[in-house]
Amino acid sequence: MNKTNTEYDLICAGGGIMSASLALMLKLIDPEIKIIIFERLDKIAQESTKAWNNAGTGHSAFCELNYTPEQEDGSVDISKAIDTFQQFEKSKQFWAHLTSEKLIKDPKSFIHSIPHHAWVRGEDNVEFLEKRFERMSSEFMFEEMEFTKDHETMKKWFPLIMKDREPDEKMAATRMELGTGVNFGSLTEQYFELLENHFKVPVIRNTEVLDIDPDGPEDWSAIVKDLNTGEKSYYDAEHIFIGAGGGALPLLQKVKIPEKNGYGGFPVSGQWLSCTNRDIIEQHDAKVYSKAGVDAPPMSVPHLDSRFIDGKKELLFGPFAGFSTKFLKEGSILDLPKSLRFDNIPSMWGVFWHNLPLTTYLIDQVRMSHEDRVDELKVFLKDAKPEDWELKVAGQRVQIIKRDKEQGGVLEFGTDVVHSKDGKITALLGASPGASTAVHIMLEVMQIAFPEKVRTKVCRKQLDKMIPFWNRDVREDKDGFKAVQERTSKLLQLDALH
């Protein structure tokens, strides 16, 4: 086994948006920091980050009803919506900084304005949406939200959905002009181009991180394998970040830190109906989200989306859940069984036992035919024809399973940063809202792994320049935030604010 002669400050396992965001943010703060990145595929950004493999929505909680649950007393909790909004604004601020510094030349290559809508049918759902609107619009970050029960207004917002509707059908919708669509694959490719060409960060493709072992009291060694030659090497670093999407859990389980114990993962694959009729595609220019079905997981909120992928406008509907024991789209069918450990079996069993309706839901989803999926689409498009749509398989998502004293284990749909006590090892587990909040999550990783660096005046000054609200709540400075938001929109060439 070969050993590199270079000791790194940071090794990143995984070539997606998380590793790229962390490496780029650190390089902008400290150009001298030594970083190396390993990716098991021959190209970067091919798993969860790839445009076809994620929602392509700038998640700001404008339209995602699962971020605003109705409580038992009938009130609507918007705390997660406020957090999600702020997290995505940090991403936008960072992208605007890169644009202002000419590090990103054309923001339209990855982000564009598109209205975000929530749309519901039926009296109870209309009542919920109106309560949600009243609660959200009372906060200044959502004050531009519009609400309507009027069919004619909705025909202007999303005419394709309103075609052939009965005039007495009860429905309601909200609209936010500030919504965005994001091609995270294109963005990540630009990140890596900067890292390799501008900052000279080695990005080693076709190389898998097999294991991570201690190397003395301070450092860790990453054992890597060249998948072309089979040759193994090890690289020493003070810090290692595991940002390998679905591949993060199996790698974390090999690391000798107690904090990993009890974690498991449940893989769910995503599928979309993609429109093949260009005439239909051109009739819709919106993101329209509705409510998830009974017993459906929060990530399964149905939506009809205009997207820009590979330079073309596309129209997608979904997601539909599939099942595979793979943790990555390019993974192994043995990923799930190999992830079982004595320390996480109670967690896994607890989740299975307490989520039997979810299991039934997934079985029903897997058994769906093309006609069944088109029938689901007909809730949105009454005249949808099977021949105008084809099934696209999106990325794998590994939902977090963690210990719980009462149930043995709980299934979570967010993200967790799992880390050693000293912060030398950090790993990102989970999925939604994922890429949209990469900057926020990597700020958390930086504060865990590099607290001394983040505390310095030089670093904090640079962070203030890169992400003005990186450590501030926007509600504490409404006028200051509005000024930053307007500047960000102008730099990113988003036309909603000017």
N, C-alpha and C positions, 0 to 999 in steps of 0.2 A: 504494500500500500504506500502510495506517495504522500509526502507531506509538503505543503506549500511553505515557502520561506517567509511569506508575508503574514503578519498578524493583523486582523481587521478589527475595527471598532464595532462593526455590525455586519452580521450575515442575515440576509433575507431569504427565506425559503418560499418560493412562489413568485411567478411573474405576472401578477394581476394588479389591479388598481391599488390595493392596500399596500403592498410592498413598494410600488412605484411612488405612491403618495408619501410614505414615510421617508424613503430615501431622498426624494426631491426636497421635501421640507427641511430635512436635516442638512442637506448640502447647501441650501440657501442660507441657513443659519450659520453653518460652519463648513466652508469649502474644503477644509483640510481633513475632515472626518473620512476615514477609510471604510468603504462599504463595498460589498460584493453580493450579487443576487444570483440565485440558481432557479432555473425553470426546467421542468422535466420534459416539456414538449419542444418541438423545433421552432415554435413561434411563441411570442408573449401574448397575453390577453386573449387566450383562446377558450377559457372555461367560463366562469361566471361573469367575467367582464365583457365578453364578446357581445356585440349588439343584439344578435338573435337570441342570446341566452339570458337576458335580463329585461326588466320592464321598460327601460328607456325613459322613465319618468323622473323628473327632478322632484323627488318626494318632499313636498312642503306642507303636507297634511291639508291641502286645499280641498281635495276630492276623495281622499281615502277614508271611508266611513269607519273602518276598523280602528282608526286612531282616535275616535271620539265615541266611546261606548256609552250606552244609556244605562244609568244606574237603577237600582231597585226602586228608589223613590221617584223615578221619572226624570231626574236631572241628567244632563249630558256632561261627561267628564272630558275636558279638552286639554288636560295637562300634557298628554303625550303629543298632541297636535302642536302645542306651543314648543315643546322640546324639539320635535322633528323639524319644524319651521326654522328654528334658530340653527340647528345643525346644518341644514342645507344652505342657509345663508353664509355660513362659514366657508363652505365649498365654493360658493359663487365669489366671495371676497378673495379667496386664494386664486381662483382662475382669473379674476380681474387684475390681480397683481401681476400674474405671469404675462397677461396681455399688455399691461402698461410698461413692463420691463422688456417688451419685444421678445420674450421667450416663447410665447405662443403668438403666432402671426395672424391667424384667422379664427376667432372664436366661433364663427358660424360653421366651422368644420366639425364642431361637436355639440353646440348648444343653440337652441332656437326657441322663440316665444311660441306658446300654444296654450289656449285657454284650458283650464282644468274645471271639470264639471262633476258634481255628484247628482245622480238622477235616480229617483225611486218611484214606485207605483204602489197603489193601495193606500187606504185611509190611514192606517197605523204608521206606515213608513213616511207618509207625507207629514204627519204630525211630528214624528221624530226629526225629520229633516228641518222643519221650521224651528223646532227648539234648538237644534244644532246651529242653525244659522244665527238665531238671536244670541246664543251664547258666544259663538265665535266672533261675530261682527262687533261685539262689545269690546274686544281686544284690538288695539290699533293695528297690529300686523295683519289682521283679517278684515279691517273696516271697509275695504273695497269689494268685499264679497257681495254678490247680487243673489236674490232669491226670487223665484216665481212659481206660481201654479198655473200660469197662463199658457195655453197651448201655442198661441201665436208667437209668444216670446221664445219658447223652446224651439219652434220651427226655425227661428233665426239663429239660435245657438247651435243646434245640431239637426239640420233638416232631414238627414238620412234616417235617423232614429224615429222622427215624428211622421214619417210617411205612412199613410193609411191608418192612422190612429182614430179611434172613435172619439168624437168630441166630448163625451161625458166621462172618459176614462180618467180616474183620479191619479194624478202624478204631480211631481214637483222637482225642481232642480235648483242647484246653486251654480254660480260661475265665478271664476277668478281669472281675470285677464293676465295676472302676473305669473301664470303657470309656464313651465318650461318642459321641453323634451331634451334629453341628453343621450348622445352616443358615447357611452363610457368606453367602448372599445377603441374608438378613434382618439379619445382623450388620453387613454393609457398608452397607446402607441406613441403619442407625442411626448408624454412623460419620459418614456424609455429612450426616445431619440435624444432628448435633453440630457438624460443621465449618462448615456454612452458617449455622445459626441461633445457635449459642452462640459460636463463634469468628470468625464473619463472614468465612470463607474463600470467595472466589468459586469456584464450580464451574460452568464454562462447557460446556454440553452442545451437541450438534450441531456440534461444532467439532473439526477434525482438525489435529494437529500434523504439518505437511508436511515440515519440515526444521529442523535446528538448526545454526546457524553461529556462529563466534566473533564477539564484539563488543568488540574491544579486548583488552588483555592479561589482564583479570580476568573479564569477563562473557561470557555467551552470549546469543544471540537465538533464540527459538523462532518460526518462521514458521507461522502458523495460518490455517486457512480455515474461514469460517462456511459450513456445508454447506447452510444455507437460502438464503443470498443469494449465495454464491460470493465474498464479499468476503474479501480477505487482509489480515492484520495481523501485526505482530511485537511480541513481548514480551521485555524484557530481564530476565535473572536471573543471580545469581552461581552458582547451582547448578541443574542440570536432572536430574530422575529420570525414566527411561523405564520405566514399569511397565504396559505396554500388552498384557500377555499375548502372544499370538501375533503381535501387531503390533509388538512391541519390536524384533525383529531387523531388519525392513526400515527402521525409523526409525534404529536404531543405525548401520546401514550407511552412512547419509548423513552421519554425524557425523565430522568430520576429526580422529580420534584413532587412533593406530596399534594400540591395544589391541583394537580390533574385528576386526582382520584374521584371517582363517582361520576365523572362525565361520560356520557354516551352520545350517540348520534342516530337520528332516524332520517334516512335519505328519501327525498321526494323529488321526482323529476317533473319538470314543467312542460306543457305542450300548448301550442297556440294554433288557432285557425288563421291562416294567412290568405288574404284575398288575392285572387289571380286576375280579377277583372279591373282593368285600369280605369274604366268609366266610374265604377263604384268607388274606387280608392279616391278619386278626385272630388267626390261629393262630400267627403268628411274631413274636417280640419279641427279636431278637438280630441281631448282625452276625457272620456265619459266613464266614471266609475259608479257601480251600484252596490247593493248589499250582498254579502255572502249568503249562500243557502244554509238551510238548517244543517247543523253538525259539520259544516265546512270549516277548515282552518282559516284564520284571519288572512293568510297570504293568498287565499283563493277568491278574493273579491273580484267579481267579473267586471271586465271593462273592455270598451271598444276604443282602440287607440290609433291615431295617426302617428306614424313613425317615419324617420328618415334613416335609412340603412344603406350603406354603400352608395351614397349619393342619390338614392331613389326614395320617393315617397311610398310608404307601405301602409297597409291597414290590417291590424291584428285584433283578434278577439280571444279572450281567455282570462286567466289560464285554466287549463285542465290539468289535473294531477295524474301522473303516471307513477309507476313504482319500479325501482330497480335496486338491487343490493349494492350497486356501485355508489361510491362516494363522489366520484368525478365522472363527467361524461366520457372521458377517456380512461376511466378507472377499471377496476377488476370486480367481477361478481362476488369475489371473496371479501370485499371491503367490509361489509356489515358483519358477517360472522367473525372475521378476524379482529373486529373492534371490541368484541365481548371480553370482559375481564371480570375477575372475582369482585373487584371493587365497584363495577358499574352494573352488574346483573340486577341487584335490587332496584336500582334506578330504572333500568330498562323494563323490568317486569311491572313496576309500579305504574309507569306511563302506559303500558299496554292495557293493564287491568282497568285503569281509570279513564281510558280513552277508547272504549269499545265502539262508540258511535263514529269516531274518527276512522277507525279501522274499516268499518262498514262503508263509510263514505269513500275511502280510497279504493276499496274493492269495486264499488259501483263505478267509480271514475275509470278504472282500468278496463272494465268490461264495456265501456261505451263504444258504439260504432260511429262511423262518420256521420250518419244520419242523426244519431242521438246528439252529437255535438252541434250540428246545424240547428236542431230543435232548440238547444240552449241559446244559440245565437239569435233565433227568431224572437226571443224576448226583446232584443234590441232592434233587430231588423226583421220586420214582419214578413217581407218578401224574399228573404235569403234563400238562395238556391245552392244545393250541394256542389254543383259543378263549378261554382265561382270561388270555392274555398278549398285549400289543401292544408293538411296537418304538418306543422313544424315542431320538431322536438327541441325544446330549449335546454337550459342547463340543469344540472343536479343541484339541489339544495339539501344540506344536512342540518336538520333542526336540532337544537341543543336539547339534550336530556341531562338533568342534574339532580342531585340528591334532594329529597324533601322529607322532613321528619314525619309528617303525617301520612303522605301518600307513597313514600318510598322513593318516588321520582316524579319530576314534573317536566312537561314538554314546553319549551320556550321558543318564541318566534322572533326574538330580537337577536342581538349580538352580545357576546361576552368577551372581554379581554382577560384571559387566564394568564397569570404570571407568577413567577417564583417570588419568594419573599423579598429578595434583594433586587428584583426587577431585571436581572440579567437575561432571563428567558421570558418572552411574551408571545402569546398566541391568540389569534382571533378565531373564535368559533361562532357559528350562526349565519343568518342570512339577512332578512329584511330589517330596515330599509337599505342596508348594504352600501352599495357604491355611492349613493347620494350623500351619505354621511361619512365618507372616507376621511375627509379632512378632520372632522370632529373626533373620530375614533383614533386617528393617528396622533392628534394632539394629546389624547389620553395616554397612548402608548409612550410618547415622548416624555411625559411627566412621570410615568412609572419607571421607564428605563434610563432616562437621562435627567434626573431631577436637578443635579448640580448645574448642568448646562442650561436648563430652562430657567433657573433662578438668576442667572447672570443678567446684568443690565443690558449688555450687548444683545443677548438672545431675545430678551423681552422687547427691546426696541425694534428688533427685526420682525418679531412676531406681530407687534402692533402695526407695522408697516404692511406686512403680508396679509394679515387677517385682523382688521381693526377690532372686531368683537370676539376675539379668540377666547378671552377669559372674562367677558362681561355679559350680563343679561340685557337683551335689547330693551326690556321694559324699564330699565334704570335710566335710559337716555334716549327717549323717543326721537327728539330732533336730530341728535347725532347719528342715530341709526338710519333715519330717513335720508339724511345727506349721503351716508355711505351707500345705502341701497340704490339711490339714484345714480351715483357715480359708477357703481358696479354694473348697473343695467346699461349705462352708456358705453362702458368699456367692452362689455360682452355683446354689444349691438342687439340688445333686447329692446323691443319697441313699446313695451307696455307702459313705461313710465314717462315717455317723452315723444 
